[in-house]
Amino acid sequence: MSAGEGVGVDRAAALRALVAETGVSVSPAEADAMVQSLTRFQAALGSLLHQPSFDETIERFYRLIETGAAQGASR
C-alpha cells in the first residue's frame, strides 16, 4: 500500500514514514503540507482521467454553439 491509501490510515504519518525511508527528515507541518499537495494532485488526476463519451462530447459542442449564438444575439 502506498502512502495515503486505505481507510483509517493516517496519511501524514504514512507519508512521513515513506519520506523517512529515503533518509530525509520532515516536520509534522511539512508532512501535512505534502499530504494536502498529494490530495490535490490525486483530485486533479482523477478529473483528467475522466474520459467523456462521444455522445457527451457532441452534446457539449452543441451547448457551446448555442451559448455562443445566444451571446452573439444579445450584443
C-alpha positions in Angstrom: 0.0 0.0 0.0 1.3 3.4 -0.8 1.2 6.5 1.4 -2.3 7.8 2.0 -4.3 4.8 0.7 -6.8 2.9 2.7 -9.4 3.6 5.3 -8.2 4.6 8.7 -4.6 5.3 7.5 -3.0 8.5 8.9 -1.8 10.0 5.7 0.6 12.4 7.3 2.2 9.6 9.3 2.4 7.2 6.3 3.9 9.9 4.1 6.4 10.9 6.9 7.5 7.2 7.2 7.8 6.9 3.4 10.0 10.0 3.2 12.0 9.0 6.3 12.9 5.7 4.5 14.8 7.9 2.0 16.8 9.5 4.9 15.1 12.8 4.8 13.6 14.3 8.0 10.4 16.2 7.7 8.4 18.1 10.4 4.7 17.4 11.0 3.8 20.7 9.3 5.8 19.7 6.2 4.2 16.3 6.2 0.7 17.9 6.4 1.6 20.2 3.5 2.8 17.2 1.5 -0.5 15.3 2.2 -2.5 18.4 1.1 -0.5 18.6 -2.1 -0.9 14.9 -2.7 -4.6 15.1 -2.2 -4.9 18.0 -4.6 -2.8 16.1 -7.1 -4.9 13.0 -6.8 -8.1 15.1 -7.3 -6.6 16.7 -10.4 -5.5 13.4 -11.8 -9.0 11.9 -11.2 -10.6 14.8 -13.2 -8.1 14.3 -16.1 -8.7 10.6 -16.2 -12.5 11.1 -16.9 -13.0 10.3 -20.5 -16.3 11.7 -21.8 -18.3 9.5 -24.1 -18.6 10.5 -27.7 -22.2 11.5 -27.2 -21.3 13.7 -24.2 -18.6 15.4 -26.3 -21.1 16.1 -29.1 -23.6 17.5 -26.6 -21.0 19.8 -25.1 -20.1 21.0 -28.5 -23.7 21.9 -29.4 -24.2 23.6 -26.0 -21.1 25.8 -26.7 -22.5 26.7 -30.1 -25.9 27.5 -28.6 -24.3 29.6 -25.8 -22.2 31.4 -28.3 -25.1 32.1 -30.6 -27.2 33.4 -27.7 -24.4 35.7 -26.6 -23.9 36.9 -30.1 -27.6 37.7 -30.5 -27.6 39.7 -27.2 -24.8 42.0 -28.4 
